[in-house]
Every structure is written in structure tokens, then in C-alpha cells.
Amino acid sequence: MRHLSLAAALAALLSTSAMASPPQLAQAPAANPLLAPWTGPYGGVPPWDKVKPELFPAAFEAALAERKQDYDRIANNPAKPTFANTFVPMQNAGQTLNRVMTLFGVMTGNMNTPAYQALDREWSPKLSKASDEITFNPKLFARIEAIYKARDTSGLDAQQKRLVTRTYDSFVRQGAKLTPAQKEELSAFNQNLAINFSEFSQRLLADEGTAIIVTDEARLTGLPDSVKAVAKAAAAERGQQGWAIVNTRSAVDPVLTFATDRALREQVWRAFTKRGDNGDINDTKATIARIVRLRANRAHLLGFKTHADWRMQDTMAKTPAAAMDLMMRVWPAAKARVAEEVRDMQAIADASAAKGEGAKITIEPWDYRFYQEKVRKSRYDLDQAELKPYFELNNIIQGSLYAANRLYGLEFKEITGTVPVFEPNMRVWHVTRGGKEVGLFYRDDFARTGKRSGAWANTYRGQRNLPPVQTVLSSNNNNFAKGAKGEPVLISLDDAETLFHEFGHAIHAMLQNVTYPGLAGTPRDFVEYPSQVNEHWLLTRDVLDKYARHYKTGQPMPQALLDKIKASETFNQGFATTEYLSSAILDMKLHTIPDGIVDPAAFEATTLREIGMPKELVMRHRLPQFNHLFSSDSYSAGYYSYLWSETMDADTFAAFEEAGSPWDKATADRFAKILLSTGNETDRAEAYRAFRGRDPDVNALLKQRGFPTK
């Protein structure tokens, strides 16, 4: 997913204002390396080796002051407003602050020490206020509005007209037309939200930093050696004897899948699903309640019925109803499939009890992954542990690069050690295409204390053709478990798919070819589309033959094993779809509460009961730990976007299949030219129709998940 911290998200906003900071943290701007243009090869690179938390307050102050001057010059220009004297300088304004915010956003997501947490708490509301001061500048908006009103008669080309329209609409959505009193009220809402986003993130991060320590190795029976080695290393990192099961998904899922000790599975499951929900100092529910109410109040002030209505103005779905319609088309089939899966698992559990191989049980949530593996083994003779030896991390990375080269002509040369990084295990590649420089690609793959959970992509610097021309600096960030020194890192099939998914975001960034950076970002429900499409190439025979080789024997994955994977592709889709969709449905229902007054615990329980959530599983992201929703506005009323994107994704890969090969060059070229390289220069729904000849077919999604089609 492309999910940025609050600070990184704020970097994309127009903001200005000099702020005060504690004098003991300040450093003279002339000596502050965070303020300098990025130097070195490849169009300049981030100075990660010079980034320190104490440098940021002075950097924020100086960069905000500089950007204030940039926008003041635009707003106070006595000349008649034109695209050239207003929109072009707006595209270039605040570049120092953009660089500083990129550095800060990456550090708070990847190296979030107490010092960075303190900075985030202090500066998030200040940055929010500064952003509002740009939006609320009446002279600036008057120039934007004048150009907008003359857009059809002033000789603008299609891209310029789209930039003007989108900028005008964005300013209006953000409150540019409010009265001075309303603007003051709106800014207060935004600053309070920034404070609460920071608070939520830090509380959740604290819970994810905990671990369950196991001292009796017998309790780990069933776990692959590679998983036990990771847990052993995690315990050693914490100065503990035994094995540490860290409270993050990458550490928890293997235990829930393989551990035969049912009590351990339950203990681990409860700790993981109760993150942010323990009634202690890290409990997030009161924070969530404040965020939802503030969002509703803000939406009302801006003239919208609900937060979801406000958020979805600039999406492909357009309305909450359209998003809910898609979700509810899939939900009944997903629930029905869960019931089938539970029956199959219960039958195996009952048979085992009848043989005296354990007590008689009823399938509970901490049993689902464990018994689904038994069903998989029984039905397809497929054991997930059998797959891991073929998914050695370095090899799968190389496979992802190979696919991008074959499909799109991207060429990668590793340059690790020649440019600064913020963590010693990071790797870096120089990227070219057709002999022309594209930029750099960074990888930060391993979990560690202070790094938020999940997987995501960052773009340190986006491509642009408007002078000053820029090349791309893109990154992928995962939380794979790093084993003992010298041991290979074996990842699961799911992790390998995640790797290809996040690399799809990087491909999207690297293929971008836009003039104006204001037309680079895509709607929330398009963002996940390129990344989900890219997952399909992992299990192509070419990638497997070259890169999915057994880490001991060097032999490629046997066709018989791949056949088992393919045969089981729709297996357990009830679980996968229901745990995701329940989170997406609750997100939308939560943000369509008109007054935003909510008790998160009661709302979650009641809504799950109303939609008929199967008792044998939980949401993929329960509200108390739903980082997508409550660490920023980024995915709020937008978690449905994965399903929306998957509808296009399934239909897009069908285009390759219809062409006769996943490597069909003509299809890849059209996909890159029409959809991947164009940012938001054209309406994304129109672009999709230009690529496919029609709107996406939801039946492709249903077929991909093995559900009945209509």
C-alpha cells in the first residue's frame, strides 16, 4: 500500500508560516544540512547520513519562511493572473520544505524514535496550520479563480486546463471560499486532527513493539526452523532468553498458521487483535472517537453531509453509495464461502479428535489459519512450509526486477554502498530505460523497533518535465523478519506477493512521464491498481524458473508444486475477502455517520453483527489498530479502494491473457503508455476505457476470487 505518515502527507500540501521552536533544538539555517539542495549523482540524493532529529525544528522554520515568500510573490503579483505567472510558480513553490518533509516523513515511518515522536506531536499541528494559511489566502485564491473562470478562452492546452480545474476544485474543497470566521474554525479542526493522528500512531506503535516471550521450545512445535530462528533473533535483540513473538503481522501469522500449541495460538492472537484496545495508556479508542467527530464537523463546515461525502469528491467511485454497492456485491459470496471453509476445517478437527489426536474443539479465530493449512494439505497436497525454501528474499527481489525489465524496459544496476541510506541493511539500484536515466530505487525490507508495521511505498522525489526537471527516487518498505546472521531470509508466498505488490507502486512512479507535478498524484481508488496488477507476474513460469529456486539445491520450483498453487488460488478466499471487506465496510459506515458521534467499541460490535460477520474470524484491521484510517486522512473512507482497484486489476490481467501471454509486449506497452505513465493528466476512468475499450468488468474480480459470477 502507499500509506504515508501524517508528516509525509503534509509535505504534499501547500503551506507556509514561520514557527517557533525550542531554542535548544535550533540550528542556524546556513549550517543545517536538511535545508541544502540534494547533491551528488542521479540528480541529487537524500542526505540520509546527515539526518538527525535535532536538525528539524530550524529546518522547518527556514523552509516554511522560504515557502511563505514564494507564495507571497505569487499572491501579490500586480500583473493580471495568467497560467504562466500563477500556476507555474505554484508548481515550483516550497521545494526546500518538500525535501525537509520527505526526510521527516520517512524517518517517522521507518526510524520512529522518541525524539521523532516528540517532533511529530509538536510540529504536526503547526504544519497543518501553515497548510491552511496557503489555502485560505484570499489574494492567491482570487488569482486561481480568475484563471479558472477563463480556462476555456485563454488558450490553455488540455493538461494546463486540467491542472487549473483540479487546483481550483481542491482549494474549494479545502475551504478557500469560507468566511474568515469559518476558516479559523476549519483550521482548528485540522490542527486538532493532526494532534490526534500523531497520538494514534504513537500509541499503536508502542503496542506493536511488545512481544510474547516463549522459554519452552516445546511450545513452538510445528513452526518451521526459519520462523523459530527469527523469533530467537528477536529475543536476543531484546536481551531475552528463548524466543520472542513480536506483536506484528509478519511475526504473528506464522505462529497462527503452524504452531500446534493451541493455547499459544490463542495468546498470540489475542495480543495481536487487542493492539490499541487494552484500556491502558496506549488505548486508542478515545482518540478514534475524537478523530471521527472532528472529521464530521469539518465536513459539515465545508458543506458536506459526511466525511465520506467530502473525501470521495476526487475519487473514481465519486460517492459512498457507489463504493458500498461494489462491496455489498462481493460480501454475500465471501460470507458464504467462509461458512464452507469452516465446515471443512471443523470436519478435520473432529476427525483428529475422534482419532485421539487432540481434544474436541470448535473452530475459533485463532484456529482458522492453522486448520486452513490442514485443509489445503488434504485437498491440494500443498503445505505452505513446503513453499518457503523457494522464496529466498534476494532471489524474489531479482525476479521482480526481471519482470519490470521484460515488461517495461526498466533496467536496474545495484549501487548499494555508494549513496547514503538511513539503515545499514538498505539496498539501492540505479534505474534507466532505453539508455535514459529514470532515477534510483531503494529497498528497506526488514522489521525493527521504531518502524511501523505493514508494507508501503514512498516516493522521495517524483518525476517532472517542468523545469527544474526531476528524476525519480522511489522506495519500498517491508517488515520481513530478518533471521540470524548469515542465514538466508525465506519468505512466504504471501510475503512474495506483497513484495511484487509494493514494487508495482515503484514501477508506477518510475514510468511516470508528466509535465506538471500537480498532475502526478492519482485518486485513492486508483493508487492500488498498478501494484495489484504487478502481483500477477510472481507466479509466471519464467520468473519461477529463473528466481524461485530452492535455497539449498538451486533447483527451480517443480511444475507439480506450481500446479498445486494454481489449483488452490481460490482456496480460502472466503477468509481473505471477508477479513478485508469487513474492515472496508466498517470504514465507510463509520465515516457516513452524520454527526460523527461514536463509541468505537460499540460501533464495531454492532456493525459487525448487522452485516453478519462470521464469528470464526476478525477484521483484518480492527478499529483500535486501523492505521490506514487514523494515522492520517489518507485512507479514511477509502479502504474500499483495494477492492475497486482489484476490479480493474483482474480485468487488466485478463487483457494479457486474451492476448495470449502475460508477457505480451503490445499489451504491456499500451498499459504503460495509457495508464502507468500519465499520472492524473486525464480522468482515470476515461484512461481505463481507452486501455480496455470499456469499463472494468466486476465478473473478472469474482472469477479471480472463485466466487459465482453473474
matplotlib code that plots the C-alpha trace (Angstrom):
import matplotlib.pyplot as plt

x = [0.0, 1.0, 0.4, 2.4, 2.8, 0.9, 4.1, 4.8, 1.2, 1.5, 4.5, 2.2, 0.1, 0.7, 1.8, 3.6, 4.4, 7.4, 7.1, 8.7, 10.7, 12.6, 15.9, 17.9, 16.9, 17.5, 20.5, 21.4, 19.9, 23.2, 24.7, 21.7, 22.2, 18.5, 18.0, 20.6, 19.5, 20.2, 23.6, 25.6, 24.9, 21.5, 20.0, 20.9, 20.2, 18.7, 21.4, 20.3, 23.7, 23.2, 19.6, 19.2, 16.0, 17.5, 18.0, 14.3, 12.9, 15.3, 14.8, 11.0, 11.3, 13.5, 11.8, 8.3, 9.6, 11.0, 7.8, 5.8, 8.0, 7.3, 3.5, 3.5, 5.2, 2.5, -0.4, 0.8, 1.9, 0.3, 0.1, -3.1, -3.4, -2.2, -1.2, 2.4, 2.6, 0.5, 0.3, 3.9, 5.4, 3.0, 4.3, 7.8, 7.0, 8.3, 10.8, 13.0, 10.1, 9.2, 12.6, 12.6, 9.1, 10.2, 13.1, 10.9, 8.1, 10.4, 12.1, 8.8, 7.7, 10.9, 13.1, 10.5, 12.5, 11.0, 12.8, 10.9, 7.7, 8.1, 8.8, 5.7, 3.5, 4.9, 5.0, 2.0, -0.5, 1.9, 2.3, -1.4, -2.0, 0.7, -1.0, -4.3, -2.8, -1.9, -5.4, -7.1, -5.0, -7.8, -5.4, -3.9, -7.4, -8.6, -5.9, -6.6, -10.4, -9.8, -7.7, -10.3, -13.1, -11.2, -9.9, -11.9, -11.0, -7.4, -5.6, -4.7, -3.9, -5.6, -3.1, -3.0, -6.8, -6.9, -4.3, -6.3, -9.6, -8.2, -6.4, -9.4, -11.6, -9.1, -8.9, -12.7, -12.9, -10.3, -12.2, -10.9, -14.5, -15.3, -15.7, -12.8, -14.5, -15.2, -11.6, -10.4, -12.8, -11.7, -8.0, -8.7, -10.3, -7.3, -4.8, -6.7, -6.9, -3.1, -2.5, -4.8, -3.3, 0.1, -1.3, -2.9, 0.2, 2.4, 0.1, -0.3, 3.5, 4.0, 1.7, 3.4, 6.7, 5.7, 6.4, 5.4, 8.5, 8.5, 11.1, 9.9, 10.8, 8.1, 5.5, 6.9, 6.3, 5.1, 6.9, 9.4, 13.0, 13.2, 10.4, 12.0, 15.3, 13.6, 11.9, 15.3, 16.9, 14.1, 14.5, 18.3, 17.7, 15.6, 18.2, 15.8, 16.4, 14.2, 12.1, 10.2, 7.0, 6.8, 3.3, 3.4, 1.7, 4.9, 5.7, 2.2, 0.8, 3.4, 2.5, -1.2, -0.5, 1.9, 2.0, 0.3, 0.1, -3.5, -3.0, 0.0, -2.0, -4.8, -2.3, -0.6, -3.9, -5.4, -2.3, -2.3, -6.0, -6.1, -3.5, -4.7, -7.6, -6.3, -7.7, -4.2, -2.0, -1.8, -5.6, -6.7, -10.5, -10.9, -8.5, -10.6, -13.8, -12.2, -11.0, -14.3, -16.2, -13.7, -13.9, -17.7, -17.6, -15.1, -17.3, -20.3, -18.4, -17.3, -20.9, -20.9, -23.3, -20.5, -16.7, -17.1, -19.0, -16.2, -13.4, -14.9, -15.3, -11.9, -12.2, -13.2, -16.2, -17.4, -19.9, -20.1, -23.0, -21.0, -18.3, -20.8, -22.5, -19.4, -18.5, -22.0, -22.0, -19.0, -19.8, -22.6, -20.4, -17.4, -19.5, -21.0, -17.5, -16.4, -19.2, -17.9, -14.3, -15.3, -17.3, -14.2, -11.9, -14.3, -14.5, -10.7, -10.7, -13.5, -11.7, -8.5, -10.3, -12.0, -8.6, -7.4, -5.1, -6.3, -9.4, -12.6, -12.8, -15.0, -13.1, -12.2, -10.4, -7.0, -7.7, -8.5, -5.1, -3.9, -6.8, -7.0, -3.4, -4.6, -7.5, -5.0, -2.7, -5.6, -7.2, -4.2, -1.3, 0.1, 2.0, 2.9, 6.1, 7.0, 6.9, 9.2, 12.5, 11.8, 11.2, 14.6, 14.3, 17.2, 16.1, 12.5, 13.8, 15.8, 12.6, 10.7, 13.4, 13.5, 9.7, 9.8, 12.6, 10.9, 7.5, 8.6, 12.3, 13.4, 17.0, 18.4, 22.1, 22.7, 24.7, 24.3, 27.0, 27.6, 24.8, 23.6, 20.9, 19.2, 19.6, 22.6, 20.5, 19.0, 19.8, 19.8, 19.6, 20.2, 17.3, 17.5, 15.1, 16.2, 19.5, 17.8, 18.1, 15.0, 16.4, 17.0, 15.1, 15.7, 14.6, 14.2, 12.9, 13.3, 11.2, 12.8, 11.8, 10.5, 9.4, 5.6, 4.1, 2.9, 4.4, 4.3, 6.0, 7.4, 8.5, 11.3, 11.2, 8.7, 9.4, 8.5, 9.3, 8.5, 11.9, 13.6, 13.3, 13.5, 14.2, 12.6, 13.7, 11.4, 11.4, 9.7, 9.4, 8.5, 8.6, 10.1, 11.6, 15.4, 16.9, 20.3, 23.4, 24.4, 21.1, 19.0, 15.8, 13.0, 9.6, 6.2, 4.2, 2.0, 5.2, 6.4, 3.1, 3.5, 7.0, 5.7, 2.7, 4.9, 7.2, 4.2, 3.9, 7.6, 7.1, 4.2, 6.5, 9.4, 7.3, 5.6, 6.1, 4.2, 5.0, 3.3, 3.8, 0.3, -1.0, 1.2, -1.0, -3.9, -7.2, -7.1, -9.1, -6.6, -3.5, -3.5, -4.4, -0.8, 0.5, -2.2, -1.7, 2.0, 1.4, 0.4, 3.9, 5.3, 3.9, 4.7, 6.8, 9.6, 10.1, 9.8, 12.3, 14.9, 14.4, 12.2, 15.0, 15.3, 17.8, 19.7, 19.6, 19.3, 16.5, 13.6, 10.1, 8.7, 5.7, 3.8, 4.2, 3.2, 0.1, -0.9, -0.5, -2.6, -5.2, -5.5, -5.5, -9.2, -8.7, -9.5, -10.8, -13.8, -11.4, -9.2, -12.1, -14.2, -11.4, -10.6, -14.1, -15.3, -12.7, -13.6, -17.3, -16.8, -14.6, -17.3, -20.1, -18.1, -17.5, -21.1, -22.3, -23.6, -22.7, -19.6, -20.5, -19.4, -18.3, -15.8, -16.1, -19.9, -20.0, -17.6, -19.5, -22.9, -22.0, -20.3, -23.4, -25.6, -23.6, -23.4, -19.6, -18.7, -17.7, -14.7, -12.6, -11.9, -11.5, -8.1, -7.8, -9.9, -10.7, -8.3, -5.4, -6.6, -3.6, -4.9, -7.8, -6.5, -2.8, -3.8, -6.8, -5.0, -7.3, -10.3, -13.5, -11.1, -10.2, -12.7, -10.1, -8.3, -11.4, -12.1, -8.6, -8.7, -11.7, -9.5, -6.6, -8.4, -9.8, -6.4, -4.6, -7.4, -6.3, -2.8, -4.4, -6.6, -3.5, -2.0, 0.8, 1.4, 4.5, 2.6, 4.6, 1.8, -0.5, 2.4, 3.2, -0.4, -0.8, 2.4, 1.6, -2.1, -2.3, 1.1, 2.9, 0.2, -0.3, -3.6, -3.2, -6.5, -9.6, -8.6, -11.9, -11.5, -8.0, -9.1, -11.7, -9.1, -6.9, -9.6, -12.2, -14.8, -15.4, -13.8, -15.9, -16.6, -17.0, -13.3, -12.8, -15.4, -13.8, -10.4, -11.6, -13.5, -16.9, -20.1, -20.3, -23.4]
y = [0.0, 3.5, 4.9, 7.9, 9.2, 12.4, 14.4, 12.9, 13.6, 17.2, 17.5, 17.4, 20.3, 23.9, 25.5, 28.5, 30.2, 30.5, 28.7, 29.0, 26.0, 25.3, 27.2, 24.2, 22.3, 25.0, 25.2, 28.1, 27.6, 28.1, 25.2, 22.9, 20.1, 19.4, 22.7, 22.2, 21.1, 17.4, 16.9, 14.2, 11.9, 10.8, 14.3, 14.6, 12.1, 12.5, 13.1, 10.3, 10.2, 13.7, 13.4, 13.9, 14.8, 17.9, 19.5, 19.5, 22.5, 25.0, 23.3, 23.6, 27.3, 28.2, 26.2, 27.4, 31.0, 30.4, 29.0, 31.9, 34.2, 32.0, 32.2, 35.9, 36.7, 34.8, 36.2, 39.8, 39.9, 43.1, 41.6, 40.1, 36.5, 34.0, 30.4, 31.4, 33.9, 31.9, 28.2, 27.7, 29.3, 27.4, 24.2, 25.3, 26.9, 25.5, 23.0, 23.2, 22.4, 19.5, 18.0, 18.5, 17.0, 14.0, 13.4, 13.8, 11.6, 8.8, 9.0, 9.0, 5.9, 3.9, 5.1, 6.5, 7.1, 9.0, 12.1, 11.9, 11.2, 14.3, 16.3, 14.8, 15.8, 19.3, 20.1, 18.2, 20.9, 23.7, 22.2, 21.8, 25.4, 26.5, 24.5, 26.2, 29.6, 28.9, 27.6, 30.5, 33.3, 35.3, 37.0, 33.7, 32.1, 35.2, 34.6, 30.9, 31.6, 34.2, 31.8, 29.0, 31.2, 32.0, 28.4, 27.8, 31.1, 31.7, 29.3, 26.7, 23.2, 20.1, 19.5, 23.1, 23.3, 20.1, 21.4, 24.7, 22.9, 20.4, 23.0, 25.3, 22.3, 21.3, 24.8, 25.0, 21.5, 22.6, 25.8, 28.6, 30.1, 30.1, 33.2, 34.3, 33.0, 29.7, 29.4, 29.9, 27.2, 24.8, 25.4, 24.5, 21.2, 20.4, 21.1, 19.0, 16.2, 16.4, 16.1, 13.1, 11.4, 11.6, 10.3, 7.3, 6.4, 6.5, 4.5, 1.8, 1.7, 1.2, -1.9, -3.3, -3.0, -5.6, -9.3, -12.6, -14.4, -18.2, -20.1, -23.7, -24.7, -27.4, -24.7, -23.9, -27.3, -27.1, -23.9, -24.1, -23.7, -20.4, -18.9, -20.1, -18.6, -15.3, -15.5, -16.4, -13.4, -11.1, -12.3, -11.7, -8.2, -7.6, -9.1, -12.0, -15.8, -18.0, -16.8, -13.5, -13.4, -9.7, -8.2, -7.5, -9.4, -10.8, -12.5, -13.4, -15.0, -17.9, -18.8, -18.8, -20.9, -23.6, -23.7, -26.9, -25.4, -24.1, -22.1, -20.3, -19.5, -18.0, -16.0, -14.6, -13.9, -12.1, -9.9, -9.0, -8.3, -6.3, -3.8, -0.3, -1.9, -2.8, 0.1, 1.3, 4.2, 3.0, 2.5, 4.3, 4.2, 7.7, 9.1, 7.4, 8.9, 12.4, 11.9, 10.7, 13.6, 16.2, 14.8, 15.1, 18.6, 19.6, 18.0, 20.0, 23.2, 22.5, 21.9, 18.1, 15.7, 13.3, 12.9, 10.2, 12.5, 15.1, 12.6, 10.9, 14.0, 13.3, 9.5, 7.2, 6.0, 9.5, 8.6, 6.4, 4.7, 3.6, 2.2, 0.4, -1.1, -2.8, -4.1, -5.4, -7.2, -9.2, -9.5, -12.2, -14.5, -14.0, -14.9, -17.9, -19.2, -18.7, -21.0, -23.6, -23.2, -23.5, -26.7, -28.2, -27.2, -28.4, -31.8, -32.2, -31.1, -33.5, -36.4, -35.6, -35.7, -39.0, -40.5, -39.3, -36.7, -33.9, -32.6, -31.9, -28.2, -25.7, -23.6, -20.2, -17.3, -18.5, -21.8, -20.5, -20.2, -23.5, -25.6, -23.9, -25.3, -28.8, -28.4, -27.1, -30.1, -32.5, -31.1, -30.0, -31.8, -28.3, -27.2, -23.6, -24.6, -26.5, -23.3, -21.1, -22.7, -21.4, -17.9, -16.6, -12.9, -11.9, -14.1, -12.8, -9.2, -10.1, -11.7, -8.5, -6.6, -9.1, -8.8, -5.0, -5.1, -7.6, -5.8, -2.2, -2.0, -0.7, -1.6, -1.9, -1.8, -2.2, 0.7, -0.2, 1.5, 4.4, 6.7, 7.5, 5.3, 5.7, 2.0, -0.3, -3.1, -1.0, -1.6, 0.8, 0.4, 2.9, 2.7, 3.5, 2.9, 2.9, 4.4, 7.3, 7.9, 7.2, 7.6, 5.4, 2.6, 2.0, -1.1, -1.2, -4.7, -5.7, -5.2, -3.4, -1.4, 2.0, 1.0, 1.0, -2.3, -3.3, -2.7, 0.5, 2.6, 6.1, 8.4, 10.6, 12.6, 12.5, 12.8, 16.0, 17.5, 21.1, 22.8, 22.1, 18.6, 15.8, 12.1, 9.6, 8.5, 5.6, 3.2, 0.0, -0.7, -4.1, -5.8, -9.1, -10.9, -10.9, -14.2, -14.9, -13.5, -15.5, -17.3, -16.9, -14.9, -17.2, -15.5, -16.9, -16.9, -14.1, -12.1, -12.6, -11.3, -8.3, -7.7, -7.7, -5.5, -2.8, -3.0, -2.2, 1.1, 1.8, 0.8, 3.3, 6.0, 5.1, 5.0, 8.4, 10.9, 14.1, 17.8, 19.3, 17.7, 18.8, 16.2, 13.4, 12.0, 9.7, 9.1, 7.0, 4.2, 4.1, 4.1, 0.4, -0.6, -0.7, -2.5, -5.2, -5.8, -6.4, -9.3, -11.5, -11.9, -13.6, -17.0, -16.9, -19.8, -17.6, -15.8, -19.0, -20.9, -18.1, -16.9, -19.2, -21.7, -23.8, -22.1, -25.3, -27.3, -24.4, -26.3, -24.3, -24.8, -28.0, -27.7, -30.1, -27.7, -24.7, -26.7, -27.2, -23.4, -22.6, -25.2, -23.7, -20.0, -19.6, -21.6, -19.7, -16.7, -16.5, -15.8, -13.4, -11.4, -11.3, -10.1, -7.3, -6.4, -6.2, -3.6, -1.6, -1.7, -0.5, 2.3, 3.5, 3.1, 4.9, 7.9, 8.2, 8.8, 12.4, 13.8, 11.6, 10.8, 7.2, 4.8, 2.8, -0.4, -0.5, 0.6, -2.1, -4.8, -3.6, -3.1, -6.5, -8.1, -6.2, -7.3, -10.9, -11.1, -14.8, -15.4, -17.5, -14.6, -10.9, -7.9, -7.6, -4.2, -3.7, -0.1, 0.3, -0.6, 0.7, 2.7, 3.4, 5.4, 7.1, 8.0, 10.4, 11.2, 9.1, 6.1, 7.3, 6.5, 4.9, 1.4, 0.2, 1.3, -2.0, -3.8, -1.0, -1.3, -5.1, -4.9, -3.1, -5.3, -8.6, -7.2, -5.8, -9.1, -10.7, -8.4, -10.0, -13.5, -12.6, -11.5, -15.0, -14.3, -12.4, -11.0, -9.7, -6.6, -4.8, -5.0, -4.0, -1.0, 0.1, -0.4, 1.7, 4.4, 4.9, 4.2, 4.0, 6.9, 9.5, 10.3, 12.2, 14.0, 12.5, 11.2, 7.8, 6.2, 7.5, 6.3, 2.8, 2.8, 3.9, 1.0, -1.7, -0.4, -0.5, -0.1, -2.8, -6.0, -6.9, -10.5, -10.7, -10.0, -12.5, -15.1, -14.4, -15.0, -18.1, -16.6, -17.1, -14.6, -13.0]
z = [0.0, -0.5, 3.0, 4.3, 7.8, 8.6, 8.2, 4.8, 3.7, 4.8, 2.5, -0.4, 0.8, 0.1, 3.3, 4.7, 8.0, 10.2, 13.5, 16.9, 18.2, 21.4, 21.2, 22.4, 19.3, 16.8, 14.4, 12.2, 8.7, 7.0, 8.8, 8.6, 6.1, 5.8, 4.0, 1.3, -2.2, -2.6, -4.3, -5.8, -8.7, -10.1, -9.9, -6.2, -3.4, 0.1, 2.8, 5.0, 6.7, 7.9, 9.2, 12.9, 14.9, 16.4, 13.0, 12.1, 14.1, 12.5, 9.1, 9.4, 10.3, 7.5, 4.9, 5.9, 5.7, 2.3, 1.0, 2.5, 0.4, -2.7, -2.3, -1.2, -4.5, -6.4, -4.5, -4.5, -8.2, -9.6, -13.1, -14.5, -13.4, -16.0, -16.0, -16.5, -13.6, -11.2, -11.8, -13.0, -9.9, -7.7, -9.2, -8.1, -4.7, -1.4, -2.8, 0.3, 2.5, 0.2, 0.7, 4.5, 4.8, 2.8, 5.1, 8.2, 6.9, 6.1, 9.5, 11.4, 9.4, 9.4, 12.4, 14.8, 18.0, 21.0, 19.6, 16.3, 18.1, 20.1, 17.0, 15.3, 18.3, 18.3, 14.6, 13.1, 14.2, 13.2, 9.7, 9.4, 10.3, 7.8, 5.1, 5.8, 5.6, 1.9, 1.1, 2.9, 1.3, -0.5, -2.9, -4.0, -4.4, -6.4, -8.9, -9.1, -9.5, -12.3, -14.3, -13.7, -15.0, -18.1, -18.7, -21.9, -23.5, -22.6, -24.9, -22.3, -23.5, -22.1, -19.4, -18.3, -18.2, -16.1, -13.7, -13.3, -12.7, -10.3, -8.3, -8.1, -7.0, -4.4, -2.9, -2.7, -1.1, 1.4, 2.4, 0.3, -0.1, 3.6, 5.6, 7.8, 10.9, 9.2, 8.0, 11.6, 12.8, 10.0, 10.8, 14.4, 13.3, 11.1, 13.8, 16.3, 13.8, 13.3, 17.0, 17.3, 14.2, 15.9, 19.2, 17.5, 15.6, 18.6, 20.8, 18.2, 17.6, 21.3, 21.3, 18.2, 20.0, 22.6, 22.3, 23.9, 25.2, 25.0, 27.0, 26.4, 22.9, 23.0, 22.7, 19.3, 17.9, 14.3, 13.5, 10.6, 11.6, 9.8, 11.8, 15.1, 14.1, 13.5, 17.0, 18.5, 16.9, 18.1, 21.7, 21.5, 20.2, 23.3, 25.7, 26.4, 26.6, 24.5, 21.6, 21.1, 19.1, 18.2, 18.1, 14.3, 11.5, 10.0, 13.3, 14.3, 11.2, 11.0, 14.6, 13.9, 10.8, 12.1, 15.9, 17.2, 20.7, 20.6, 23.8, 22.3, 19.2, 21.3, 23.4, 20.3, 18.5, 21.5, 21.9, 18.2, 17.8, 21.1, 19.9, 21.0, 22.9, 26.3, 28.4, 29.2, 28.3, 24.7, 24.2, 21.0, 21.3, 22.8, 20.1, 17.4, 18.8, 18.7, 15.1, 13.8, 15.4, 14.2, 10.7, 10.7, 12.0, 9.3, 6.6, 7.8, 7.8, 4.2, 3.1, 3.0, 4.8, 6.0, 6.0, 3.3, 1.0, 1.4, 0.9, -2.2, -4.3, -6.0, -6.5, -9.3, -7.2, -6.6, -3.9, -0.7, -2.3, -5.3, -3.1, -0.9, -3.9, -5.1, -1.6, -1.0, -4.3, -3.1, 0.6, 0.4, -1.7, 0.7, 3.8, 2.1, 1.3, 4.9, 6.0, 3.6, 4.8, 8.4, 7.7, 6.0, 8.9, 11.6, 9.8, 10.0, 13.7, 14.5, 12.7, 14.6, 18.0, 17.0, 16.5, 19.9, 18.3, 20.4, 22.3, 20.5, 19.6, 17.9, 15.3, 16.8, 15.2, 16.4, 14.7, 11.3, 9.8, 11.4, 10.2, 6.8, 6.2, 7.1, 4.6, 2.0, 2.6, 2.5, -0.6, -2.7, -1.0, -0.5, 2.6, 2.9, 4.7, 1.5, -0.5, 1.6, 0.5, -3.0, -1.9, -0.8, -0.5, -2.6, -5.4, -5.4, -5.5, -8.6, -10.0, -9.6, -11.4, -14.2, -14.8, -14.8, -17.3, -19.6, -19.5, -19.5, -20.4, -16.9, -16.3, -12.8, -11.6, -7.9, -6.4, -2.7, -0.6, -3.0, -1.8, 1.7, 3.4, 6.8, 7.8, 7.0, 5.6, 2.8, -0.8, -3.8, -7.6, -10.4, -12.9, -16.6, -19.5, -23.1, -22.1, -20.3, -16.6, -14.6, -11.1, -8.0, -6.3, -2.5, -0.5, 3.3, 3.9, 7.5, 10.6, 13.6, 16.6, 15.7, 12.2, 11.7, 10.7, 7.2, 3.8, 1.8, -0.9, -0.7, -3.5, -2.1, -5.3, -8.1, -11.9, -13.6, -17.0, -16.0, -15.2, -13.0, -14.5, -11.9, -11.9, -9.6, -6.2, -5.2, -2.3, -1.0, 2.7, 4.1, 7.5, 6.7, 9.6, 9.5, 10.7, 12.3, 10.7, 7.7, 7.4, 4.2, 4.5, 3.4, 2.9, 2.4, -0.8, 0.7, 1.5, -2.0, -3.4, -1.1, -2.4, -6.0, -4.9, -3.4, -6.3, -8.5, -6.8, -7.6, -11.3, -11.4, -10.1, -12.3, -15.5, -14.8, -17.6, -16.7, -17.1, -14.1, -10.7, -9.8, -12.2, -10.8, -7.9, -8.7, -6.9, -3.8, -5.6, -8.5, -6.3, -5.5, -9.1, -10.6, -7.6, -7.6, -11.3, -10.7, -8.3, -11.2, -12.6, -9.5, -10.4, -14.1, -15.2, -16.4, -13.1, -11.1, -13.3, -13.0, -9.5, -7.4, -6.8, -3.7, -1.5, -0.8, -4.1, -6.5, -8.4, -9.7, -8.3, -9.8, -12.1, -9.9, -7.0, -9.1, -10.3, -6.7, -6.0, -9.1, -8.2, -4.8, -5.8, -5.0, -1.8, 1.4, -0.5, 1.9, 4.8, 2.8, 1.3, 4.5, 6.8, 4.3, 3.3, 6.9, 7.6, 4.4, 5.1, 8.7, 7.4, 5.1, 7.6, 10.3, 8.1, 6.9, 10.5, 10.0, 13.4, 13.9, 17.5, 18.1, 20.7, 18.6, 20.5, 20.4, 16.8, 15.8, 17.6, 16.4, 12.8, 12.5, 13.9, 11.4, 8.4, 9.7, 10.3, 10.8, 14.4, 13.3, 12.1, 12.8, 10.7, 9.1, 10.8, 13.9, 14.6, 17.6, 15.3, 11.9, 11.0, 7.4, 8.9, 12.0, 11.4, 8.7, 6.4, 3.7, 3.5, 5.6, 3.7, 1.2, 2.4, -0.2, -2.8, -2.7, -4.0, -6.5, -7.8, -7.8, -10.1, -12.6, -11.8, -12.5, -15.8, -16.8, -16.4, -18.4, -21.2, -21.2, -21.1, -24.0, -25.9, -25.3, -22.8, -19.6, -21.4, -24.4, -25.4, -27.2, -24.1, -21.8, -23.9, -24.0, -20.3, -19.6, -22.1, -21.3, -17.6, -15.8, -17.4, -17.4, -13.7, -13.5, -16.8, -17.9, -16.0, -14.8, -15.7, -19.2, -19.4, -18.3, -21.0, -23.6, -22.5, -22.2, -24.6, -21.8, -18.1, -15.8, -15.5, -11.9, -13.0, -13.6, -9.9, -8.8, -11.1, -9.7, -6.2, -7.2, -6.4, -8.6, -11.5, -12.9]

ax = plt.figure().add_subplot(projection="3d")
ax.plot(x, y, z, "-o")
ax.set_aspect("equal")
plt.show()
